[in-house]
Amino acid sequence: MFGARTKPGTQEIDNFWQLINYNQGKHVFHKLITYMTERRRHRERWVQALQQSCVPLALINGSADPVSGAHMVARFRELVGNCRLLMQLPDIGHYPQLEDPEAVACGCRTFWAGCE
């Protein structure tokens, strides 16, 4: 899930595990995957909303992510296309905000500056 050079250390893994276990959280993980069913059910409406959006869109993507990386960006470009900021971080995985927070912050600032 992480980029090859941005893997978490032992302390970060311990912190993630502590968060997962907070308030018996690991016992509800199976309920969180329902978003896959929701994606199928609402696909047309959600894609249409992105395509017809009158508000500026931004996508900051960890392109090394095997779940929603570069292949998802290619599909996003194909289906949506109208993105004010599309930032691909080639060596970053699923958690760009953790793996490269400075790049994500820079992308956000760039996006917001264009919205003024």
Stockholm file with secondary structure:
# STOCKHOLM 1.0

chainA/1-116         MFGARTKPGTQEIDNFWQLINYNQGKHVFHKLITYMTERRRHRERWVQALQQSCVPLALINGSADPVSGAHMVARFRELVGNCRLLMQLPDIGHYPQLEDPEAVACGCRTFWAGCE
#=GR chainA/1-116 SS CCCTTCCCCHHHHHHHHHHHHGGGGGGSHHHHTTHHHHHHHHHHHHHHHHHTCSSCCEEEEETTCTTTSHHHHHHHHHHTCCCSEEEEETTCCSCHHHHCHHHHHHHHHHHHHHTC
#=GC SS_cons         CCCTTCCCCHHHHHHHHHHHHGGGGGGSHHHHTTHHHHHHHHHHHHHHHHHTCSSCCEEEEETTCTTTSHHHHHHHHHHTCCCSEEEEETTCCSCHHHHCHHHHHHHHHHHHHHTC
//
